[in-house]
């Protein structure tokens, strides 16, 4: 049976996830002070729609591949690396729905990861690309092409964030 503290942490985690996914888009944050920009979600900084319905529609229609460049800038890596993680074919201008879905999973994971690591881009990239024992010794980023894989990665990250067993 889970302790009260564990149940409380799960409730906070669920509430945080719901908040991150349902807030409305307020812009890209270009004119916001650095301290405020750090509190702004990655979804906002990338300019993605924040409501479930709008993000779903945009994903089905095809997210612009240029979003990989924005995410790469956030992580201080090359855009082709992010495109490779998501499985985007070279020369594409729009992501397929599957690629867009994987990209959105990556963005949500990076948002939580940056929060846990205090916005350390190098540490975030290292965590994403290093084999993880809790994930069967595979790189977390390699599991993001499916919803099941994304949930497994998120579960490990949330356990780390809240000091819970993996």
WOSULUR-V152001 format. One line per field, one symbol per residue. burial: b if it has 16 or more other ideal C-beta (glycine too) atoms within 10 Angstrom, else e. A space follows every 10 residues. Layout:
burial: ???
This chain:
burial: eeeeeeeebe eebeeeeeeb eeeeeeeebe ebeeeeeeee bbbbbbbbbb eeeebeebbe eebebebbbb bbebbebebe ebbebbebee eeeebbeebb bbbbbbbbbb bbbbbbbeee beebbebbee ebeebeeebb bebbbeeebb ebbbebbbeb beeeee
